[in-house]
Amino acid sequence: MKLLFICSRNQWRSLTAEKIFEAYGLYDVKSAGTAENARIKVNAGHIGWADLIFVMEKKHERRLKAKFGQDLDGKRILRLDIEDEYGYMDEELIELLKSRVSEHIEVPE
């Protein structure tokens, strides 16, 4: 299963998610951002590649739909509702990610 994590700049939230979930070895994982200055900017290739797309906030879902409309047909977008108030690999962020993502896929203990 291919997981794509999206936030704004792909520096803290989505990058942390990528590192956490790729370490399990159960999933193919990528991350990207929606902002012009994102470390890795989301593109149609990312969308086509992903089986599940996790966004951190509603604005990320809106941006994806505005930019990639038809590319998203048949894709599951899951909103995690994680605000931009955590640093990279922040312990609280890691726990939030594991908890919210585990509602949708298997997350090892």
MARVEX-134718 format. One record per residue: z, x, y of N, C-alpha, C in turn; residue in one letter. Coordinates in steps of 0.1 Angstrom, whole numbers. Each point is the difference from the previous one (the first is absolute). Layout:
<sites>
    npz    npx    npy   capz   capx   capy    cpz    cpx    cpy  residu
      Z      X      Y      Z      X      Y      Z      X      Y       A
...
</sites>
This chain:
<sites>
    npz    npx    npy   capz   capx   capy    cpz    cpx    cpy  residu
      0      8    -12      0     -8     12      0      9     12       M
     -8     -4     10     -1      8     13      7     -7     11       K
      9      7      6      9     -6     11     -4      7     13       L
     -2     -8     10     -2      5     14     11     -5      9       L
      6     10      7     11     -3      9     -5      2     14       F
      2    -10      9     -5      1     14     11     -2     10       I
      1      9     10      8     -2     12     -9      3     12       C
      6      4     11     -8      2     12     -6     14      0       S
      9     10     -1     -5     14      2      0      8    -13       R
      4     -6    -11      0      7    -13      8     14      1       N
     11     -1      7      9     12      1     13     -2     -7       Q
      6    -12      0     13     -2     -5      1    -10    -11       W
     -2    -13      3      2    -10    -10    -11      0    -12       R
    -12      0      4    -10     -1    -11     -1     14     -7       S
      2     11      7      0     13     -6     11      2    -10       L
     12     -5      4     12      0     -9     -3     -8    -12       T
     -6    -12      2     -3     -9    -12     -9      7     -9       A
    -10      7      5    -10      7     -8      7     11     -9       E
      9      8      7      6     10     -7     10     -5    -11       K
      7    -11      3      9     -6    -10     -7     -5    -12       I
    -10     -8      2     -6     -7    -11    -10      8     -8       F
     -6     11      6     -8      9     -7      8      8    -10       E
     13      3      4      9      8     -8      3     -6    -13       A
     -1    -14     -1      3     -7    -12    -11      3    -11       Y
    -12      3      4    -11      3     -9     -5    -13     -6       G
      4    -12      4     -5    -12     -6    -12     -6      8       L
     -2      4     12    -10     -6      9     -8     11      7       Y
    -12     -3      4     -8      8      9      4     -5     14       D
      4      9      9      5     -5     13     -6      8     11       V
     -3     -8     11     -5      6     12      7     -7     12       K
      0      6     11      5     -6     12     -9      3     12       S
      1     -9     10     -9      1     12      7     -7     11       A
     -6      1     12      5     -7     12    -11     -7      7       G
      5    -10      8    -10     -9      8     -2      5     14       T
      8      9      5     -1      5     14    -12     10      1       A
     -5      1     12    -10     10      3      4     14     -3       E
     13      3      3      6     13     -2      7      2    -13       N
     -4     -8    -10      7      1    -14     -4     13     -6       A
     10      5     -8     -2     13     -7    -13     -2     -9       R
      0    -10     -8    -12     -4     -8     -2    -15      4       I
    -12     -2      6     -3    -14      5     -7     -8    -11       K
      5    -12     -2     -5     -9    -11    -15     -3      2       V
     -7      1    -11    -15     -3      1     -4    -10    -11       N
    -12     -4      0     -5     -9    -10      1      6    -15       A
     -1     13     -1      2      6    -13     13     -2     -5       G
     11      1      8     13     -2     -4      2    -14     -6       H
     -6    -10      8      2    -14     -3     -7     -3    -14       I
    -12      5     -1     -8     -2    -13      7      6    -12       G
      7     12      2      6      7    -10     13     -7     -6       W
      7     -7      9     14     -5     -3      0    -12     -8       A
      9     -1     -9      3    -12     -8     10     -9      8       D
     10      7      6     10     -7      8      1      7     13       L
      1     -7     11      2      6     13     14     -5      5       I
      8     10      3     13     -3      6      0      4     15       F
      3    -10      8      1      3     15     15     -1      4       V
      4      8     10     14      0      4      3    -12      9       M
     -9     -4      8      3    -11     10    -12    -10      1       E
      3    -11      6    -11    -10      1    -12      5      9       K
      3      8     10    -11      6      8     -9      8     -8       K
      4      7    -10     -9      8     -9     -9     -9     -8       H
      5    -11     -4     -8    -10     -8    -11     -6     10       E
      4     -3     12     -9     -6     10    -11     11      3       R
      4     12      2    -10     10      3    -10      2    -12       R
      5      0    -12     -9      2    -12    -10    -12      0       L
      5    -12      1     -8    -12      0    -11      0     11       K
      4      5     12     -9      0     11    -11     11     -3       A
      3     11     -5     -9     11     -2     -8     -1    -13       K
      6     -4    -10     -6      0    -14     -2    -13     -6       F
      0    -11      7     -1    -14     -4     -6     -1    -15       G
    -13      1     -1     -6     -3    -13      4     10    -11       Q
      3     12      4      4     11    -10     13     -4     -6       D
      8     -9      6     13     -4     -6     -1    -12     -9       L
    -12     -6     -2     -2    -11     -9      5      4    -14       D
      9     -8     -6      5      3    -13     11     11     -1       G
      3      5     12     11     10      0     13     -6      3       K
     11      5     -6     13     -5      3      7      9     10       R
      4     -6     11      7      7     11     14     -5     -1       I
      9      9     -1     15     -4     -1      7      7     11       L
      7     -9      8      7      5     12     15      3     -4       R
      4     13      3     14      4     -3     10     -2     11       L
     -4     -4     12      9     -2     11     10     11      2       D
     -6     12      2      8     12      3     -3      5     13       I
      9     -1     10     -2      3     14     -2     16      1       E
     -5      4     11     -3     14      3     13      6      6       D
     10      2     -8     13      5      5      5     11    -10       E
     -8      5     -8      4     10    -10     -8     13      1       Y
      6     11     -3     -8     13     -1     -5      2    -14       G
     -9     10     -1     -6      3    -13     11      3    -10       Y
     -1     -6    -12      9      2    -11     15     -4      3       M
      2     -8     10     13     -5      3      6     -8    -12       D
     12      3     -4      6     -6    -12      0    -15      1       E
      3     -6     11      0    -14      2    -14     -6     -2       E
    -10      7      6    -14     -4     -2     -4      0    -14       L
      4     11     -7     -4      1    -15      6    -12     -8       I
     13     -3      3      6    -12     -7     -7    -13      3       E
     -3     -2     13     -7    -12      4    -14     -1     -7       L
     -7     11      0    -13      0     -6      1     -3    -15       L
      9      6     -7      2     -2    -14      3    -15     -3       K
      9     -5      8      5    -14     -1    -12    -10      2       S
     -7      2     11    -10    -10      4    -12      1     -9       R
     -4     12     -4    -12      2     -8      3     -5    -14       V
     13      1     -5      3     -4    -13     -1    -15     -2       S
     -1     -8     10     -3    -14     -1    -14     -3     -4       E
     -9     10      0    -14     -1     -3     -5      8    -12       H
      6     11     -2     -4      9    -11     12      7     -6       I
     -2      6    -12     11      7     -6      4     13      7       E
     13      1      3      5     12      7     11      6     -9       V
     -3     12     -6     11      6     -9     13      2      8       P
     10      0     -8     14      3      6      1     14      5       E
</sites>
